């Protein structure tokens, strides 16, 4: 996973786990890497990883059992909320960029529909 | 905790530090950044007791630097190793100076860094020498680790190995690391706290992630922004 140096790193660690959850790559009860394993693999300051894990505990995303590891405790409706939240975040970047190009919402929606049509047509040809 | 209280220092007519006031937070990895001549090396040497302030005070755990010297592992910028020694001899030599030498850590890191203990220091590449310096400095259980330009002039793969070794070795909250470096991009993910020095003073300081949240850009960009107007 690539980390963006222009945004808080600890937040990106949390986003990483949220994305895996929303995609179904991680499920309730799954064990996630230890803080140390994550820090070494991602090449990030262990203090930053600790901050992210602590925040995930506060958010009730994970639970750490002493001597056993850290486990996902997320289930519905939190998953749906997470998906919506992540989607909104990405939408925020999209809207900002499109507006800077001069698109209004109607223009963005029109472009989205045309893109959808093009993609449908392309997949029918396969 | 390492504390600088209004420290000033001159070398002849050159001002190295000018009312430098800063507390290096315990248990963090702190990046000390700034242009050449900003006072980074001078302040690190002061913590180790190789320099003394002209005015103001430097304390390590509330005491004079000389007294706390044994708690500090110092990686200097210069090549301080003896070229005729094989690595294992240099290790044995170094271990005699420190009560907290950790042989297990030494062996693990030796392996991790891919160094051959039989190799003579004078005969190995610059990158391997940089790794050896690191190995000998961190094979100790010292609560403070000071690194003066540990990544300077070495290839990118070796730099990554060195950063990986630092992360692998670091025990969160237990160790305080101060890294002075020009390679800010390389240490973006390594540092928690940053201090930007300019002409011997603190120009900007804070938590790396908080600076990113406030400014919406990287530490590299923050450095450029802070110093861009200086030359005008």
HADDOCK unambig.tbl for C-alpha pairs under 7 A between the chains (distance, minus, plus):
assign (segid A and resid 5 and name CA) (segid B and resid 188 and name CA) 6.48 0.50 0.50
assign (segid A and resid 5 and name CA) (segid B and resid 218 and name CA) 4.91 0.50 0.50
assign (segid A and resid 6 and name CA) (segid B and resid 212 and name CA) 5.71 0.50 0.50
assign (segid A and resid 6 and name CA) (segid B and resid 216 and name CA) 5.68 0.50 0.50
assign (segid A and resid 6 and name CA) (segid B and resid 217 and name CA) 3.86 0.50 0.50
assign (segid A and resid 6 and name CA) (segid B and resid 218 and name CA) 3.93 0.50 0.50
assign (segid A and resid 7 and name CA) (segid B and resid 212 and name CA) 5.24 0.50 0.50
assign (segid A and resid 7 and name CA) (segid B and resid 213 and name CA) 6.12 0.50 0.50
assign (segid A and resid 7 and name CA) (segid B and resid 216 and name CA) 6.17 0.50 0.50
assign (segid A and resid 7 and name CA) (segid B and resid 217 and name CA) 6.52 0.50 0.50
assign (segid A and resid 8 and name CA) (segid B and resid 209 and name CA) 4.41 0.50 0.50
assign (segid A and resid 8 and name CA) (segid B and resid 210 and name CA) 6.95 0.50 0.50
assign (segid A and resid 8 and name CA) (segid B and resid 212 and name CA) 5.54 0.50 0.50
assign (segid A and resid 8 and name CA) (segid B and resid 213 and name CA) 5.91 0.50 0.50
assign (segid A and resid 9 and name CA) (segid B and resid 209 and name CA) 6.38 0.50 0.50
assign (segid A and resid 40 and name CA) (segid B and resid 164 and name CA) 6.90 0.50 0.50
assign (segid A and resid 40 and name CA) (segid B and resid 167 and name CA) 6.37 0.50 0.50
assign (segid A and resid 40 and name CA) (segid B and resid 168 and name CA) 6.17 0.50 0.50
assign (segid A and resid 43 and name CA) (segid B and resid 164 and name CA) 6.47 0.50 0.50
assign (segid A and resid 44 and name CA) (segid B and resid 189 and name CA) 5.08 0.50 0.50
assign (segid A and resid 44 and name CA) (segid B and resid 190 and name CA) 5.56 0.50 0.50
assign (segid A and resid 45 and name CA) (segid B and resid 167 and name CA) 6.39 0.50 0.50
assign (segid A and resid 45 and name CA) (segid B and resid 189 and name CA) 6.15 0.50 0.50
assign (segid A and resid 45 and name CA) (segid B and resid 190 and name CA) 4.63 0.50 0.50
assign (segid A and resid 45 and name CA) (segid B and resid 191 and name CA) 6.47 0.50 0.50
assign (segid A and resid 46 and name CA) (segid B and resid 172 and name CA) 5.95 0.50 0.50
assign (segid A and resid 47 and name CA) (segid B and resid 172 and name CA) 5.53 0.50 0.50
